[in-house]
Amino acid sequence: MNSYKFWGLSALLVSFVILHCSETRVSAPVPGPAAFAWGESSDQAISGLSSQGWTLINDSGDLVVLTYPISEDAELESDLFADVEKPDEPYTIRLYFNNEKLAITRIIRRDTTRNVDSFVKDISSAFGLKDPAISSEPEKETTEAGNQISSSEQIFETEEYVLKLIRTTVVPVEEKMKGGLNDQVEIEIYPRSENEGISAEALKPQ
């Protein structure tokens, strides 16, 4: 399996039970193009997102990581997966800088299938996405526990952006895991203004 597509799989599986343990959820913003200070410094990029409720958790210069508190129990550990680390926050933005200028954004969202469907729809609307320029056939895998994992990629192009969307869905076999945070979507956003020559073909899976 492509390790990039299925990064943090253990964390994704651990998070399935979170929904059952957390009844208090808040409405999370959908970051459209205006949410990101393309071509600006990390201070400006962080300030803009912080004003929308995002929390800074790491700033290493070329990479900045922020999260949004969509669940009170985001760091809950499951006894089903005692040997793995606590899961990453379910809703994360990673900002990548080139020559101290924001060049690429990566959004990661784990949630129920319904909520991820809605989130993808909202992102598509915010960025004006139509039909994908490139789509890959879903890759499927079955874990030792019997959980079914499916991952697919789509790449979109607009006048101003190239976006790569990686959707991972897990269909669990254990009843107590069903209805949890079984879906994950990763969205990489490349503004053309900061990525000369970027195209769907350049991001095409090898």
URTAUR-V151336 format. One record per residue. RES is the residue in one small letter. SS is DSSP state (a for helix, b for strand, c for the rest). PHI is phi in whole degrees, -180 to 180 (none if undefined). D_CENTER is the distance of its C-alpha to the mean C-alpha in whole Angstrom. Layout:
RES:SS:PHI:D_CENTER
RES:SS:PHI:D_CENTER
This chain:
m:c:none:19
n:c:-65:17
s:c:-65:15
y:c:-67:12
k:c:-67:11
f:c:-112:12
w:c:-60:11
g:c:65:11
l:a:-61:13
s:a:-61:15
a:a:-63:13
l:a:-63:11
l:a:-67:15
v:a:-60:16
s:a:-75:14
f:a:-56:16
v:a:-83:19
i:a:-60:17
l:a:-59:18
h:a:-69:21
c:a:-99:22
s:c:-132:20
e:c:-93:22
t:c:-93:21
r:b:-130:18
v:c:-115:18
s:c:-74:16
a:c:-98:13
p:c:-72:13
v:c:-103:12
p:c:-76:12
g:c:-87:14
p:a:-55:16
a:a:-71:18
a:a:-74:16
f:c:-114:15
a:c:-88:19
w:c:-56:19
g:c:78:22
e:c:-105:22
s:c:-73:22
s:a:-64:20
d:a:-59:22
q:a:-70:22
a:a:-64:18
i:a:-68:18
s:a:-60:21
g:a:-63:19
l:a:-75:16
s:a:-62:18
s:c:-68:20
q:c:-98:18
g:c:104:17
w:c:-76:14
t:b:-112:16
l:b:-75:16
i:b:-120:16
n:b:-160:17
d:b:-140:18
s:c:-110:20
g:c:94:21
d:c:-78:19
l:b:-132:15
v:b:-123:15
v:b:-121:12
l:b:-129:12
t:b:-130:11
y:c:-124:12
p:c:-79:14
i:c:-84:13
s:b:-145:16
e:c:-70:19
d:c:-112:18
a:c:-64:15
e:c:-103:17
l:c:-61:19
e:c:-95:20
s:c:-100:21
d:a:-71:25
l:a:-72:24
f:a:-130:22
a:c:-68:24
d:c:-92:24
v:c:-108:20
e:c:-74:19
k:c:-59:17
p:c:-69:13
d:c:-64:11
e:c:-58:10
p:c:-66:8
y:b:-132:7
t:b:-134:6
i:b:-120:7
r:b:-115:9
l:b:-108:12
y:b:-111:14
f:b:-114:18
n:b:-125:21
n:c:53:24
e:c:66:23
k:b:-123:21
l:b:-63:18
a:b:-120:17
i:b:-144:13
t:b:-126:10
r:b:-127:7
i:b:-105:4
i:b:-122:1
r:b:-133:4
r:b:-111:7
d:b:-169:10
t:c:-69:13
t:a:-58:13
r:a:-62:15
n:a:-69:13
v:a:-69:10
d:a:-56:13
s:a:-65:14
f:a:-63:10
v:a:-62:10
k:a:-62:14
d:a:-67:14
i:a:-63:11
s:a:-61:14
s:a:-67:17
a:a:-62:16
f:a:-100:16
g:c:66:18
l:c:-80:17
k:c:-112:20
d:c:-72:20
p:c:-67:18
a:c:-74:20
i:b:-141:19
s:b:-132:18
s:c:-106:18
e:c:-69:20
p:c:-59:18
e:b:-99:18
k:b:-122:19
e:b:-150:20
t:b:-118:22
t:c:-78:22
e:c:-61:25
a:c:-80:25
g:c:98:24
n:c:-71:21
q:b:-95:20
i:b:-115:16
s:b:-131:16
s:b:-134:13
s:b:-142:13
e:b:-127:13
q:b:-137:14
i:b:-124:15
f:b:-117:16
e:b:-129:18
t:c:-129:20
e:c:-62:23
e:c:-106:21
y:b:-139:17
v:b:-122:16
l:b:-122:12
k:b:-114:11
l:b:-116:9
i:b:-115:8
r:b:-111:9
t:b:-120:10
t:b:-126:13
v:b:-117:15
v:b:-104:18
p:c:-78:20
v:c:-98:24
e:c:-86:25
e:a:-57:26
k:a:-70:24
m:a:-97:21
k:c:-74:21
g:c:83:19
g:c:-91:17
l:c:-82:13
n:c:-91:13
d:b:-119:10
q:b:-140:6
v:b:-128:5
e:b:-117:3
i:b:-125:6
e:b:-98:8
i:b:-118:11
y:b:-117:14
p:b:-72:17
r:a:-63:20
s:a:-63:22
e:a:-112:21
n:c:-137:20
e:c:-59:24
g:c:80:24
i:c:-66:20
s:c:-157:20
a:c:-62:19
e:a:-62:21
a:a:-66:20
l:a:-98:17
k:c:-60:18
p:c:-59:18
q:c:-86:21
